[in-house]
Amino acid sequence: MSILRPLRRYFLPSRTMGRYIGKVFFVRFLGLVIGVVVVLQMLDLLAQSDAILAAPGNGDAELWRYIGLRFPELLSRFIPFSALLAVLLTLSSLSQHSEIVVMKASGMSAHRILLPLLLASAAISVVHFILDQKLVAPSTAELEYWKRFDYASDLPPAPDILDDLWLVDGNALVLVKAVSRSGSRVILDKVTIYQRNEQGQLAGIVRADFAWHTDGAWTLYAVRRFDAETHAITTEPSLPWTLQSPPERFFSLRVIPEQLSFSRLEEQIDQLKAEGKPVAELQAALYQKIAGPLATLLMPILGAIAGFGAQRGGKIFARVAAGMGLGFAFFVADNFMLAMGKFGAAPAFLAAFGPMLIFTSLGLAVIFYSEE
């Protein structure tokens, strides 16, 4: 405790000053994020209301349901942007009223003035991450499922079903129209197997009404087979299937990162890695689930130019514009690198955290230059 106290007093000499700066920032952040998201939600609802109300039986309840599912996604998306605006407003206001000059005159350096903003941003980042995992991912999945069926009011809860999946099995191509789970049993519906020879030419087509996995092996039922060489068609009530993929493999064929929590996405990636499948796109999305909320922690550094620099210049508006330009440049670079990571053109870690490291260095350099 005796060691921590001098460190605390060095970085944050005044608790009163720290609480004051943090409170000003946090109040403005809440006002901005709520205002921005509410306006965007109203515009989005106006664009979708015709489609929602077009479904038979839909009314006000379905509109509120849409808002409840869409609002968390919009909130998550604009938290870093609102934090940037709140930092710019807070620091420009402190600078305009000469409060930063008073802080510097009392011996507080730039990093000490920014520390309360960084601590508040760190708390917002933690809440943002929890919000993404607990609320945004499931609401996004439910909204996409509801949208697929044109916002039908009597739609049952989303089942654990996937459709139109392709799988490579040796020389064969397998098309499964639907994969569903019934208790501990996975059922494949409308299975079509395109059998190919060593030269890659079509050798036959096997169709089955359904297939399931029992006693460690797959079995096809209501089978019809077409032989491409003899043009003969044969039928069988059931037929063993030598497919080596386990049942859970089908549920990892179509992974939508936005609809999965961090832990669930990590499990899917580990399973695909174990099967030797490429996971670069999913790995970038996994890192982005950390980098996205962590971006809020960068906003005080990018927006610091609004509060520091030569006060006699009277160029507060120019400094605010410069801070906003840095913030927008970061968002553009972040989206660009994420796209590069998903296409495999950049390493997953670099795609997620590269822009943050670059703009952190750039922001610190701007602070140092403006102070000197």
The 8 nearest C-alpha neighbors of each residue, nearest first, counted from 0:
[[1, 3, 2, 4, 5, 6, 7, 8],
 [0, 2, 4, 3, 5, 6, 7, 8],
 [1, 3, 0, 4, 5, 6, 7, 8],
 [4, 2, 6, 0, 5, 1, 7, 8],
 [3, 5, 7, 6, 1, 2, 8, 0],
 [6, 4, 8, 7, 3, 2, 9, 1],
 [7, 5, 9, 3, 4, 8, 10, 2],
 [8, 6, 4, 10, 9, 5, 11, 3],
 [7, 9, 12, 5, 11, 6, 10, 4],
 [10, 8, 6, 7, 11, 12, 5, 111],
 [9, 11, 7, 111, 8, 12, 6, 114],
 [10, 12, 8, 7, 13, 9, 111, 14],
 [13, 11, 8, 9, 10, 14, 7, 107],
 [14, 12, 16, 15, 11, 17, 8, 18],
 [15, 13, 17, 16, 18, 12, 11, 19],
 [14, 16, 18, 13, 17, 19, 20, 12],
 [17, 15, 19, 13, 14, 18, 20, 12],
 [16, 18, 14, 20, 115, 19, 15, 21],
 [19, 17, 21, 15, 16, 20, 22, 14],
 [18, 20, 16, 22, 17, 21, 15, 23],
 [21, 19, 23, 17, 22, 18, 16, 24],
 [22, 20, 18, 115, 24, 19, 23, 116],
 [21, 23, 25, 19, 24, 20, 18, 26],
 [24, 22, 20, 26, 21, 25, 19, 27],
 [25, 23, 21, 27, 22, 26, 89, 85],
 [24, 26, 28, 22, 27, 23, 21, 29],
 [27, 25, 29, 28, 23, 24, 22, 30],
 [26, 28, 30, 24, 25, 85, 29, 31],
 [27, 29, 25, 85, 31, 26, 30, 82],
 [30, 28, 26, 32, 27, 31, 33, 25],
 [31, 29, 27, 33, 28, 32, 34, 26],
 [30, 32, 34, 28, 29, 33, 81, 35],
 [31, 33, 81, 35, 29, 34, 30, 36],
 [34, 32, 36, 30, 31, 35, 37, 29],
 [33, 35, 31, 37, 32, 36, 30, 38],
 [36, 34, 32, 38, 37, 33, 31, 39],
 [35, 37, 39, 33, 38, 34, 40, 74],
 [38, 36, 40, 34, 39, 35, 33, 41],
 [39, 37, 41, 35, 40, 36, 34, 42],
 [40, 38, 36, 42, 41, 37, 43, 35],
 [39, 41, 37, 43, 38, 42, 36, 44],
 [42, 40, 44, 38, 39, 43, 37, 45],
 [43, 41, 39, 45, 44, 40, 38, 46],
 [42, 44, 40, 46, 45, 41, 39, 47],
 [43, 45, 41, 47, 46, 42, 48, 40],
 [46, 44, 42, 48, 43, 47, 41, 49],
 [45, 47, 43, 44, 48, 42, 49, 50],
 [48, 46, 44, 50, 45, 49, 51, 43],
 [47, 49, 51, 45, 50, 44, 46, 52],
 [50, 48, 52, 51, 47, 53, 46, 45],
 [49, 51, 53, 48, 47, 52, 54, 149],
 [50, 52, 48, 49, 53, 150, 54, 47],
 [51, 53, 57, 49, 54, 50, 48, 58],
 [54, 52, 50, 51, 49, 55, 57, 48],
 [53, 55, 52, 151, 57, 51, 150, 56],
 [56, 54, 57, 53, 151, 152, 52, 58],
 [55, 57, 54, 152, 58, 52, 151, 153],
 [58, 56, 52, 55, 54, 152, 61, 51],
 [57, 59, 60, 61, 52, 56, 62, 51],
 [58, 60, 62, 61, 63, 57, 52, 64],
 [59, 61, 63, 62, 58, 64, 57, 65],
 [62, 60, 64, 63, 59, 58, 57, 65],
 [61, 63, 59, 65, 64, 60, 66, 58],
 [64, 62, 66, 60, 65, 61, 67, 59],
 [63, 65, 61, 67, 62, 66, 60, 68],
 [66, 64, 62, 68, 63, 67, 69, 61],
 [67, 65, 63, 69, 64, 68, 70, 62],
 [66, 68, 64, 65, 70, 69, 63, 71],
 [69, 67, 138, 65, 66, 70, 142, 64],
 [68, 70, 66, 72, 71, 67, 65, 73],
 [69, 71, 73, 72, 66, 67, 68, 74],
 [72, 70, 74, 135, 73, 69, 75, 68],
 [73, 71, 75, 74, 70, 135, 69, 76],
 [74, 72, 76, 70, 75, 71, 36, 77],
 [75, 73, 71, 72, 76, 77, 36, 70],
 [76, 74, 72, 73, 78, 77, 71, 127],
 [75, 77, 73, 74, 78, 72, 79, 80],
 [76, 78, 80, 74, 79, 75, 81, 73],
 [77, 79, 81, 80, 75, 76, 74, 82],
 [80, 78, 295, 82, 81, 77, 294, 83],
 [81, 79, 77, 83, 82, 78, 84, 326],
 [82, 80, 84, 78, 32, 83, 79, 31],
 [81, 83, 79, 85, 80, 84, 28, 78],
 [84, 82, 298, 80, 86, 81, 85, 87],
 [83, 85, 87, 81, 86, 82, 88, 80],
 [84, 86, 28, 82, 88, 83, 27, 87],
 [87, 85, 89, 83, 84, 88, 299, 302],
 [88, 86, 84, 302, 90, 85, 89, 305],
 [89, 87, 85, 91, 86, 90, 92, 84],
 [90, 88, 86, 92, 87, 91, 24, 85],
 [89, 91, 306, 93, 92, 87, 88, 305],
 [90, 92, 94, 306, 88, 305, 93, 89],
 [91, 93, 95, 89, 94, 90, 88, 96],
 [94, 92, 90, 98, 96, 91, 95, 99],
 [93, 95, 91, 97, 306, 99, 92, 96],
 [96, 94, 92, 97, 93, 91, 315, 98],
 [95, 97, 93, 94, 98, 92, 99, 91],
 [98, 96, 94, 100, 99, 95, 93, 101],
 [99, 97, 93, 101, 100, 96, 94, 102],
 [98, 100, 102, 94, 101, 97, 93, 103],
 [99, 101, 97, 103, 98, 102, 104, 94],
 [100, 102, 104, 98, 99, 103, 105, 97],
 [103, 101, 99, 105, 104, 100, 107, 98],
 [102, 104, 107, 106, 100, 105, 101, 108],
 [103, 105, 101, 106, 102, 100, 107, 99],
 [106, 104, 102, 103, 107, 101, 100, 108],
 [105, 107, 103, 104, 108, 102, 101, 12],
 [108, 106, 103, 102, 111, 105, 112, 109],
 [107, 109, 111, 110, 103, 106, 112, 102],
 [110, 108, 112, 111, 113, 107, 307, 366],
 [109, 111, 113, 112, 108, 114, 10, 107],
 [112, 110, 114, 108, 113, 10, 109, 11],
 [111, 113, 109, 110, 114, 108, 107, 115],
 [114, 112, 110, 116, 111, 115, 109, 117],
 [113, 115, 117, 111, 116, 112, 110, 118],
 [116, 114, 118, 21, 17, 117, 113, 119],
 [117, 115, 119, 113, 114, 118, 21, 120],
 [116, 118, 120, 114, 115, 119, 121, 296],
 [119, 117, 121, 115, 120, 116, 114, 122],
 [118, 120, 116, 122, 121, 117, 115, 21],
 [119, 121, 123, 117, 296, 118, 122, 295],
 [122, 120, 124, 118, 123, 119, 296, 117],
 [123, 121, 119, 125, 124, 120, 118, 126],
 [122, 124, 120, 126, 121, 125, 127, 119],
 [125, 123, 292, 127, 121, 122, 126, 293],
 [124, 126, 128, 122, 127, 123, 129, 121],
 [127, 125, 123, 129, 124, 128, 130, 122],
 [126, 128, 124, 130, 125, 129, 292, 123],
 [129, 127, 131, 125, 130, 126, 292, 124],
 [130, 128, 126, 132, 131, 127, 133, 125],
 [129, 131, 127, 134, 128, 133, 132, 126],
 [132, 130, 135, 128, 129, 134, 133, 136],
 [133, 131, 260, 129, 130, 136, 134, 135],
 [132, 134, 130, 131, 129, 135, 136, 137],
 [133, 135, 130, 131, 136, 137, 132, 138],
 [134, 136, 131, 138, 71, 72, 137, 139],
 [135, 137, 258, 139, 259, 138, 134, 132],
 [138, 136, 140, 139, 135, 134, 258, 141],
 [139, 137, 68, 141, 135, 140, 136, 142],
 [140, 138, 142, 136, 137, 141, 258, 135],
 [141, 139, 258, 137, 143, 138, 142, 144],
 [142, 140, 138, 144, 139, 143, 145, 137],
 [141, 143, 145, 139, 144, 140, 146, 138],
 [144, 142, 146, 140, 145, 141, 147, 139],
 [143, 145, 141, 147, 142, 146, 140, 157],
 [146, 144, 142, 150, 147, 143, 148, 141],
 [145, 147, 143, 149, 150, 148, 144, 142],
 [148, 146, 144, 145, 149, 143, 150, 142],
 [147, 149, 146, 145, 150, 151, 144, 154],
 [150, 148, 146, 147, 151, 145, 54, 50],
 [149, 151, 145, 146, 51, 148, 152, 54],
 [152, 150, 149, 54, 154, 153, 148, 145],
 [151, 153, 154, 57, 150, 56, 61, 54],
 [154, 152, 151, 155, 56, 150, 57, 55],
 [153, 155, 152, 151, 156, 145, 148, 150],
 [154, 156, 153, 157, 158, 152, 145, 151],
 [157, 155, 158, 154, 141, 144, 145, 153],
 [156, 158, 155, 144, 159, 141, 160, 145],
 [159, 157, 160, 156, 179, 155, 180, 161],
 [158, 160, 179, 180, 157, 161, 178, 250],
 [161, 159, 179, 158, 178, 177, 162, 180],
 [162, 160, 178, 177, 179, 159, 163, 250],
 [161, 163, 177, 176, 164, 178, 160, 175],
 [164, 162, 176, 175, 177, 165, 174, 161],
 [163, 165, 175, 162, 174, 176, 166, 252],
 [166, 164, 174, 173, 175, 163, 167, 172],
 [165, 167, 173, 172, 168, 174, 164, 252],
 [166, 168, 172, 171, 173, 169, 165, 170],
 [169, 167, 171, 170, 172, 166, 242, 173],
 [168, 170, 171, 167, 172, 242, 195, 194],
 [171, 169, 195, 168, 194, 196, 172, 199],
 [172, 170, 194, 168, 193, 169, 195, 167],
 [171, 173, 167, 193, 192, 166, 168, 194],
 [172, 174, 192, 166, 165, 191, 167, 193],
 [175, 173, 165, 191, 164, 190, 192, 176],
 [176, 174, 190, 164, 177, 163, 189, 188],
 [175, 177, 163, 162, 189, 188, 174, 164],
 [176, 178, 162, 188, 161, 175, 187, 163],
 [179, 177, 187, 161, 160, 186, 162, 188],
 [180, 178, 160, 186, 185, 159, 177, 181],
 [179, 181, 185, 184, 186, 182, 159, 183],
 [182, 180, 184, 183, 185, 179, 186, 159],
 [181, 183, 184, 180, 185, 179, 186, 159],
 [182, 184, 181, 185, 180, 186, 246, 212],
 [185, 183, 181, 182, 180, 186, 212, 211],
 [184, 186, 180, 179, 246, 211, 181, 183],
 [187, 185, 211, 179, 178, 210, 180, 188],
 [186, 188, 178, 210, 209, 177, 211, 175],
 [187, 189, 209, 177, 190, 176, 208, 178],
 [190, 188, 208, 209, 176, 207, 175, 191],
 [189, 191, 175, 207, 206, 188, 174, 209],
 [190, 192, 206, 174, 205, 173, 175, 193],
 [193, 191, 173, 205, 204, 172, 194, 206],
 [194, 192, 204, 172, 171, 203, 173, 195],
 [193, 195, 171, 203, 202, 204, 201, 192],
 [196, 194, 201, 202, 200, 199, 170, 171],
 [195, 197, 199, 198, 200, 202, 201, 170],
 [198, 196, 199, 195, 170, 200, 202, 201],
 [197, 199, 196, 200, 195, 201, 170, 202],
 [200, 198, 196, 195, 197, 201, 170, 202],
 [201, 199, 195, 196, 198, 202, 197, 194],
 [200, 202, 195, 203, 194, 196, 199, 227],
 [203, 201, 195, 227, 194, 196, 200, 226],
 [204, 202, 226, 227, 194, 225, 201, 193],
 [203, 205, 193, 225, 192, 224, 194, 206],
 [204, 206, 224, 192, 191, 223, 225, 193],
 [207, 205, 191, 223, 222, 190, 224, 192],
 [208, 206, 222, 190, 221, 209, 220, 189],
 [207, 209, 189, 221, 188, 220, 190, 206],
 [210, 208, 188, 187, 207, 189, 220, 190],
 [211, 209, 219, 187, 218, 186, 220, 188],
 [212, 210, 186, 217, 218, 185, 187, 213],
 [211, 213, 217, 216, 218, 215, 185, 246],
 [212, 214, 215, 216, 217, 211, 218, 184],
 [215, 213, 216, 212, 217, 218, 211, 184],
 [214, 216, 213, 212, 217, 245, 243, 246],
 [217, 215, 212, 213, 214, 218, 240, 241],
 [216, 218, 212, 240, 211, 239, 213, 242],
 [217, 219, 239, 240, 210, 238, 211, 212],
 [220, 218, 210, 238, 237, 207, 239, 209],
 [221, 219, 237, 222, 209, 236, 207, 210],
 [222, 220, 236, 207, 208, 237, 235, 223],
 [221, 223, 207, 235, 220, 234, 206, 236],
 [222, 224, 234, 206, 233, 205, 207, 235],
 [225, 223, 205, 233, 232, 204, 234, 206],
 [224, 226, 232, 204, 203, 231, 227, 205],
 [227, 225, 203, 230, 231, 228, 229, 202],
 [226, 228, 203, 202, 230, 229, 225, 201],
 [229, 227, 226, 230, 202, 203, 231, 225],
 [228, 230, 231, 226, 227, 225, 232, 203],
 [231, 229, 226, 227, 228, 225, 232, 203],
 [232, 230, 229, 226, 225, 233, 227, 224],
 [231, 233, 225, 224, 226, 230, 223, 234],
 [234, 232, 224, 223, 231, 225, 235, 222],
 [235, 233, 223, 222, 224, 236, 232, 221],
 [234, 236, 222, 237, 221, 223, 238, 233],
 [237, 235, 221, 220, 222, 234, 238, 219],
 [238, 236, 220, 235, 219, 221, 222, 218],
 [237, 239, 219, 218, 240, 220, 235, 222],
 [240, 238, 218, 219, 217, 241, 237, 216],
 [239, 241, 217, 218, 242, 219, 238, 216],
 [240, 242, 243, 239, 217, 216, 218, 244],
 [243, 241, 240, 244, 217, 168, 216, 245],
 [242, 244, 241, 245, 216, 168, 217, 240],
 [245, 243, 242, 248, 246, 249, 247, 168],
 [244, 246, 248, 247, 243, 249, 212, 242],
 [247, 245, 248, 249, 185, 244, 212, 250],
 [248, 246, 250, 249, 245, 251, 185, 244],
 [249, 247, 251, 246, 245, 250, 244, 252],
 [250, 248, 252, 247, 251, 246, 178, 164],
 [249, 251, 247, 248, 252, 253, 161, 246],
 [250, 252, 248, 249, 253, 254, 267, 247],
 [253, 251, 249, 250, 254, 248, 164, 165],
 [254, 252, 251, 255, 250, 164, 161, 249],
 [253, 255, 251, 256, 252, 267, 250, 264],
 [254, 256, 257, 258, 253, 259, 281, 264],
 [257, 255, 259, 258, 254, 284, 264, 281],
 [258, 256, 255, 259, 136, 139, 140, 260],
 [257, 259, 136, 140, 256, 255, 139, 137],
 [260, 258, 256, 136, 257, 264, 263, 261],
 [259, 261, 132, 263, 262, 136, 264, 258],
 [260, 262, 264, 263, 265, 132, 285, 259],
 [263, 261, 265, 264, 260, 266, 259, 132],
 [264, 262, 266, 260, 265, 261, 259, 267],
 [265, 263, 267, 261, 266, 262, 259, 260],
 [264, 266, 262, 268, 263, 267, 261, 269],
 [267, 265, 263, 269, 264, 268, 270, 262],
 [268, 266, 264, 270, 265, 269, 251, 271],
 [267, 269, 265, 271, 270, 266, 272, 264],
 [270, 268, 272, 266, 267, 271, 273, 265],
 [271, 269, 267, 273, 268, 272, 266, 274],
 [270, 272, 274, 268, 276, 273, 269, 267],
 [273, 271, 275, 269, 274, 270, 276, 268],
 [272, 274, 270, 271, 275, 269, 276, 268],
 [275, 273, 271, 272, 276, 270, 269, 248],
 [274, 276, 272, 273, 271, 277, 270, 278],
 [275, 277, 271, 272, 274, 278, 273, 270],
 [278, 276, 279, 275, 272, 271, 280, 281],
 [277, 279, 281, 280, 282, 276, 268, 272],
 [280, 278, 282, 281, 277, 343, 347, 283],
 [281, 279, 341, 283, 282, 278, 340, 342],
 [280, 282, 284, 278, 283, 279, 285, 268],
 [283, 281, 285, 279, 284, 280, 347, 278],
 [282, 284, 347, 286, 280, 281, 285, 340],
 [283, 285, 287, 281, 282, 286, 256, 280],
 [286, 284, 282, 287, 288, 283, 281, 261],
 [287, 285, 283, 288, 289, 284, 351, 290],
 [286, 288, 290, 284, 289, 351, 285, 291],
 [287, 289, 285, 286, 291, 290, 284, 261],
 [290, 288, 287, 286, 291, 292, 293, 128],
 [289, 291, 287, 293, 292, 288, 294, 351],
 [290, 292, 294, 293, 287, 289, 288, 295],
 [293, 291, 124, 294, 127, 128, 290, 289],
 [292, 294, 290, 295, 291, 296, 124, 289],
 [295, 293, 297, 296, 292, 291, 290, 79],
 [296, 294, 79, 293, 297, 298, 120, 124],
 [295, 297, 120, 294, 293, 121, 298, 117],
 [298, 296, 294, 295, 300, 299, 301, 359],
 [297, 299, 83, 301, 300, 295, 296, 302],
 [300, 298, 302, 301, 303, 297, 86, 116],
 [301, 299, 303, 362, 298, 302, 297, 363],
 [300, 302, 362, 298, 299, 303, 322, 325],
 [303, 301, 322, 299, 87, 304, 300, 86],
 [302, 304, 300, 305, 301, 306, 299, 307],
 [303, 305, 307, 302, 306, 322, 318, 366],
 [306, 304, 318, 319, 303, 91, 90, 87],
 [307, 305, 90, 91, 94, 304, 303, 308],
 [308, 306, 304, 305, 369, 303, 370, 309],
 [309, 307, 369, 370, 310, 306, 304, 366],
 [308, 310, 311, 312, 307, 369, 370, 313],
 [311, 309, 312, 313, 308, 94, 307, 314],
 [310, 312, 313, 309, 314, 308, 315, 97],
 [313, 311, 310, 314, 309, 315, 308, 317],
 [312, 314, 311, 315, 310, 309, 316, 95],
 [315, 313, 317, 312, 316, 318, 310, 311],
 [314, 316, 318, 317, 313, 319, 305, 91],
 [315, 317, 319, 318, 314, 320, 305, 91],
 [316, 318, 320, 314, 315, 319, 321, 305],
 [317, 319, 305, 321, 315, 320, 316, 304],
 [320, 318, 305, 322, 316, 321, 317, 87],
 [321, 319, 323, 317, 318, 322, 324, 316],
 [322, 320, 324, 318, 319, 323, 317, 325],
 [323, 321, 302, 319, 325, 324, 320, 304],
 [322, 324, 326, 320, 321, 325, 319, 327],
 [325, 323, 321, 327, 322, 326, 328, 320],
 [326, 324, 328, 322, 323, 327, 301, 329],
 [325, 327, 323, 329, 324, 328, 301, 322],
 [326, 328, 330, 324, 329, 325, 323, 331],
 [327, 329, 325, 331, 326, 330, 324, 332],
 [328, 330, 332, 326, 327, 331, 333, 325],
 [329, 331, 333, 327, 332, 328, 334, 326],
 [332, 330, 328, 334, 333, 329, 335, 327],
 [333, 331, 335, 329, 330, 334, 336, 328],
 [332, 334, 330, 336, 331, 335, 354, 329],
 [335, 333, 337, 331, 332, 336, 330, 338],
 [336, 334, 332, 338, 337, 333, 331, 339],
 [337, 335, 350, 339, 333, 338, 334, 332],
 [336, 338, 340, 334, 350, 339, 335, 351],
 [337, 339, 341, 335, 336, 340, 334, 342],
 [340, 338, 336, 344, 342, 337, 341, 345],
 [339, 341, 345, 337, 343, 350, 347, 338],
 [340, 342, 280, 338, 343, 339, 283, 337],
 [343, 341, 339, 340, 344, 338, 280, 345],
 [342, 344, 340, 341, 345, 279, 339, 280],
 [343, 345, 339, 342, 340, 346, 341, 338],
 [344, 346, 340, 343, 339, 350, 347, 349],
 [347, 345, 349, 348, 340, 350, 343, 344],
 [346, 348, 283, 350, 340, 349, 282, 279],
 [349, 347, 351, 350, 346, 352, 283, 286],
 [348, 350, 353, 346, 352, 351, 347, 345],
 [351, 349, 336, 347, 340, 337, 348, 353],
 [352, 350, 287, 348, 349, 286, 353, 337],
 [351, 353, 355, 349, 354, 350, 348, 290],
 [352, 354, 349, 356, 355, 350, 351, 357],
 [355, 353, 357, 356, 333, 352, 358, 332],
 [354, 356, 352, 358, 353, 357, 359, 294],
 [355, 357, 359, 353, 354, 358, 352, 360],
 [358, 356, 354, 360, 359, 355, 361, 353],
 [357, 359, 361, 360, 355, 356, 362, 354],
 [360, 358, 362, 356, 361, 357, 355, 363],
 [359, 361, 363, 358, 357, 362, 364, 356],
 [360, 362, 358, 364, 359, 363, 357, 365],
 [363, 361, 301, 365, 359, 364, 300, 360],
 [364, 362, 366, 360, 365, 361, 359, 367],
 [363, 365, 361, 367, 362, 366, 368, 360],
 [364, 366, 362, 368, 363, 367, 369, 361],
 [367, 365, 363, 369, 364, 368, 370, 362],
 [366, 368, 364, 370, 365, 369, 371, 363],
 [367, 369, 365, 371, 370, 366, 364, 308],
 [370, 368, 308, 366, 371, 367, 365, 307],
 [371, 369, 367, 368, 308, 366, 307, 109],
 [370, 368, 369, 367, 308, 366, 309, 365]]
